[in-house]
């Protein structure tokens, strides 16, 4: 069997087991699902190049294993696979140190802080490093130069270009967003960095999410899987209308809160089967959630609210885009975290398709038989 290379699987959609997320031909999708599932039961020496599966699915399971348990095990394997290697962690730490050094050289009394997935530990190997630099509003240049003709972002971008002239595969200053950014990718290490200025909300949000990671064990693996799910579809960047890490984590937290409450109210044990949780998450946000009328908060153990109510409407109702996901920022209750995710309808359809595909895989007779 040909050795499996990263480029053979890294952009595939493991949730649909090879089916295209935009493919509406259910019969073809199910045929591919059946082929992939049958291949999974083959001994490794009997597999052919056409039955090669992604690395997290390369384990052979007993024929009588519950398919949801199989999916749970695959998610666990996936999470182990995507954790950064020691050398990747070192490269990231070195990059953070270089940015801190550069900031201290060019800005007056800067404070450089981590936030996002790098701060919470919920990072994929491809995740950006999110940094916020806090500087004085005026007279921010250490050399005392003019600060009226250029923004701190433009000035930093110039210095980054000078520092790594031949080592950048990407550099851009993004001004026309809710939070302007300097984005760049350092080609030798393939580390990407997002830098914003004077945004006090980032680090507290990371600290807030760490508390939920301790309280809700399924949050970490579900975040890894769903971040990858969105990333391979290019639906993970807020500035292009996707779902960013903080919004995604709040969606997962809300889902888990309501699920735990339901289990408590009906006195049912809450089994943390990750396959079942993933399926239910996709069902909720792909099929059942009413984006037009309903908003979400994770405060007070989580609850839904009416977007159009008198007290909520000024902050969570968008007349031109009533379909947006309304998600209250728990650290600033009048701030809607979901307002920038204008492609939420595409994301909803993607989750709906993936839910149907998973159900087909789990329910079709013979899929888990040899």
N, C-alpha and C positions, 0 to 999 in steps of 0.2 A: 504494500500500500504506500502511496506517495506520502511523504512526510507533510504533516499539516503545518502550513505557514500562517503567520498572523494575518497577512493580507487576504487570506482565503476566508476569514471569518469575521474580522473586526467590524465590518460595516453591514453584517448580515442581521436579520431580524430573528433572534432566537425565540421570540415569543410566538411567532407564526411558523417556526420550524421550517424556514425556507420559503414560505409563501410571501409574495409581495404585499406590503401593507396597503397598496392602492389597487390590488387585484380584486375585482368584484365577482370573478368566476369561482363560485364556491366549490364546484365539482373538481376543477383543477387544483384548487388549494387543498381540498381534502385528499386527493390522490397523492400530492406531495407530502402531506402530513402522514399518510399511511406508510409511504415508502420510508420516510425518515424514522417513524416509530418502529417499523419492522427492523430497519437497519440497526436500531439501538439495541435490539435483543441478540444480534449476531455476535459471535465471538470475534475478537479483533482480527484474527488471522483469516476470517472469512469475509471481512468487509472489503469492498472494492472502492475505487476512487469516487464512484458516484454515491457511496453511502458514508462518506466522511462527514463527521459531525463536528460542531464547534468543541473546543477543549473541555468546556464545562459539562458536555453531554457524552464524553468519551467513556464513561463508566457503564458497565453492563449490569442491569438490575434483574432480580428474579422475575420470572414471567408472571407470578401471581401478586406482585407488589402493587398496591393501590396507586393509580396514576397520579393522584394528588401528592402522595408521598414521594413518588419519583420526581415530580416537579419541585417539591420542597428540597430534595437532595440536589437537584440541578442548580437551584438558586444558591444553596450553600456553597456548592463548588464554584459557581460563578463569582460569588463574593470573595472567596479565597483567591481566585485567579486575578481579579482586577485590583487587589490591594497593591499599592506601589511597592516596588523592590527597594531594598536599602540604598542602592546607588541612585534611584530616582528621588528618593527622599533627600539624599545628600545634595543632589543637584538643585532641588528646590530650595533647600536651606541656604545654599551658597548664593543663589539668585536673590533671595530675600536680603541677605547680608550686603550684596552689591548695591541693591536699590537703597537700602538704608544709608550706606556710605555716600552714594551719589546725592541723596536728599540732603544730607548734612553738609555737603560741599557747596550746594547751590541755593538752599533755602535758609531763611533766618529762623532758627529755633524750631525745626520740624519735629513732628511726632509721627512715626510710621507704625501702623498697626495692621495686623492680619484680620480678615473676616472671611465669611463664606466657607466653602468646603475645606480649604486649607486649615482654617481655625477649628472647625468641628471634627475633622478627621474623616469626613464623608466625601473623599475625593477619589475620582477615577484617575488612572494614569494620564488621561488627556485633559483633566480639569485645569482651569486657569488658577493662577495665584491671584487672589483678590487682596489689594492693599489700599488703605486710605492714608493719605498724608495730610496732617493738620498743620496749617501755617497761618501766620497773621493775615488778616484780610487786606491790609495795606503794608507796603514796605516789606514784602515777603522775600525779595532777593537779597542774598547774603552779600553780594558785591555792591549793593546800593544802586543798581541800575534802574532804568525806567520800567515801571510796572503797568503803565497805561496802554502801551502799544502791543502787548503780548500777554496772554493768559498764563497762569502757572502750568497748565497742561501743555500749551505750545512750547513754553520754555523747557519743560522737562523732556518733551519729545525731541527737541533739538539736541539736548545733552545725551539722550539715549542713542540718537543717530551718530553723534560724534564718538561715543564710547564704543559702540559695536557696529561700526560702519559696514563691515563685510560679514557680519554675523547675524543679521536680521533677515528673516524670511517674510516678516510682516510688521508694519508699524502704522498706526493710524490714531489721529485725535478725533474722537467722536463728540461733537459739541451739541448736536440737536437731539438730545435725549433728556429724560428726566434727571439722570445723574450723568453728566459728561465724564468721559473716560479717556485715558491714554491706554491703548491696547498694543501690545507687541509680542512677537514670538522670537525667542533666541534659538537660531537654527541648530547650533552644535548640540545643545541639550534638548531641543524640542520643547522647551518650557515656555508657556504662554502666561502673560501677566496683564492684569487689568488694574489700573491705578486711578483712583478718584481723589478729590480734595475736599477737605472740610465737611465730610459726611459723618456725623456723629453716630448714626444709627447702626452702622455695620458691625462693629465689635460687640455691642450689647446684644444684637440679634444672634450672633454666634454663641455667646454665653447662655442666652435664653434657650437655644436649641440643644445645647449640651445637657441641660436639665431634663428635657424630654427624652433624650437618648438614654439616659439612666432609668427613666421611669417606664419607657415603652421599648422593650428589647426588639420587637419586630421593626421598629422605625429604621434602624441602620441597614439591614439587608434589603428592605423594600426601597429605601432611598437609592442604594447602589443600582438595583435592577432598573428602576424607573428613570433614573438619571441617564443610564446607558440607552434605555428605550427611546427617550426623547433626543439624545445626542445623535444617534444614528439616523434620525429623521430630520436633523437640523431644526428641532423645535425646542431647543434648550436655551436660546439666547433672548433675554428680554428685549434688547434693543431691536430685534427683528420680529417681535411679537410672540416669542416663545415663552416657556415657563422656566424661570430661573430657579436656582437651588432653594432659596428661602421660601418661595411660594410653593414649590413642590413639597417641601418638608411640612409646611403648614397643612397642605391638602392631605398628606398621609396622617399627620397627627389628628386632624379632625375626623378622618375615616376611622382611625383606631379608637378615638374617644367614643364615637357613637356606637361602634361595634361592642366595646366593653360595657357601655351602658345597657345595650340591648341584652347582652348576656346576663348582666346582673338583674335586670328587671324581670326577665323570664326564667331566672335561676338555671341557666344553661352554662355548662363549663365553656370557657373561652379557650379553644385549642389554637395554639399558635403554629398552625401549619402554614408555612409561607406560600405554598402553592394555592391554598384556599384563600389566603389573604390577598394575594395578587389578583386572583380571579374576581374577588368581591370588589376590590378597588377599581378595576377596569369596568366592572358592571355599574358601579355607582356613578363614576364620572363619564362613562361612555354612554350609558343608557338611561339612568334614573334621575340624575340631578337636574333640577330646573334652573338653568343659568339666568333666565330672564327675571325670575321673581325672588330668588333666594341668595342670601349672603351667608358668609361663614365667619365665625369667630372661634378661636380655641381657648379663650378665657373662660373661667368658671366651669371647667371640665368640658367645654365645647358645646355650642348650640348654633342653630340656624336663625336667621332673622330676615325680615322682609326688606328687600332693597328699596322699595318705594315708600316705606313708612316715613312719617314726617321728620323724625329725628335722624334717620339714616340716609334719606334721599339726597341731601346736599353733598354727601361724601361718596356714596356707593352706587348712585344711579347715573348712567351715562345715556342721555337721550338719543344721541346719534349711534351709540353702540350698546343697546340694551342687553346684548348677548354676553357681555364680558363677565368673567368670573369675579365676583366681589369677595375679597378676602381681607378681613380686618387685620391690620398690623397690631399684634398684642402689645407692642411697646409704644404705639401712637394710634389710639383708637379711632381717630378721624382720618387715618391714612389707609388707602386701599392698595394693598400689595399687588392685586391682580389687574390694575388699570392698564399696565403696559402690555399685557398678553393678548394682543388683538387678534392673534391667530387661534384663539381658544376653540373656535368651531372646527378647525382642521384637527386640532389635538383631540377634541371629543370624538370626531369620526374615526380617527386612528385607534383610539382606545376601544370604541365600539367594535371595530373590525377585529382587533386583537382578542377581545372577549369572545366573540363568536368563533374565532379560529381555535382558541384554547378549548372552548366547550366542545367543538367538533372533534378535536384530538382526544379529549377525555371521555367522550360519550360514544364515539363510533365503535361498534362491535369489532373486535379483532385487532384494534390498534395496539393493545398491550400483550397480545398473544404472539408466540414465536411462529 
